[in-house]
Structures are given as structure tokens and as C-alpha cells.
Amino acid sequence: MSWRFADPKEELKPAFKDAVARAETQADWTFTAKGNWMILPTRLLEGAGNESQHFNEAMIAINSGDQSFCAATAEDLERILLMLESAAASEC
């Protein structure tokens, strides 16, 4: 999952890092915040290579070659998003 804020708020980064670290997941996950903010499986990030020049190729290889990983990460992402939702609710 990738997005770009029109007006990024540095104070949000810890909430994203915490959600990725604390969610009970089947795969390892990474949060990055460069130009785009991303929550993605570490395996995809590593497959993309330096500067993510092979991101699309890595994504296609995983999508076409490892459906069990895709299913597991879909479940994981739901858990991570629930952690973010819970964090946002506790801030209100």
C-alpha cells in the first residue's frame, strides 16, 4: 500500500511504524516514508532492489508465483489497518 500526503505530518510516522511493528502478521512488514509513504511486505521491498528499481517485477513475481504469500499478506494488511484505526480512535 502506497500513498503520498499533500501535506505530510512527521508526527504521524511513529503511529505507522508502531502499527507495522505491533500487528500480529504472518510475513515481515516495513513502513517507509520517503516521497511516498508505504506499508509493504519486507520481501517485496527486498525483491525490488536498491532504490526499488525492480519494484514492478518483484510484485509480479510474487503475485504470479506465491499465492499463499499473497493471501497471507492480504490478511496481514487488514490487521495493520485495524491497528492504525485503533490508534486514530485513541487519539480522538
KASUL-V229141 format. One record per backbone hydrogen bond with DSSP energy under -0.5 kcal/mol. CO is the residue of the C=O (numbers start at 1). NH is the residue of the N-H. If there is no record, write none. Layout:
CO	NH
CO	NH
This chain:
1	39
3	37
5	8
8	10
9	12
10	13
12	15
12	16
13	17
14	18
15	19
16	20
17	21
18	22
19	23
23	25
28	42
28	43
30	40
32	38
36	34
37	3
38	32
40	30
41	44
41	45
42	46
43	47
44	48
45	49
46	49
48	54
49	52
50	53
52	55
54	58
55	59
56	60
57	61
58	62
59	63
60	64
61	65
62	66
66	70
67	71
68	72
69	73
70	74
71	75
72	76
73	77
74	78
75	79
76	80
77	81
78	82
79	83
80	84
81	85
82	86
83	87
84	88
85	89
86	90
87	91
88	92
89	92
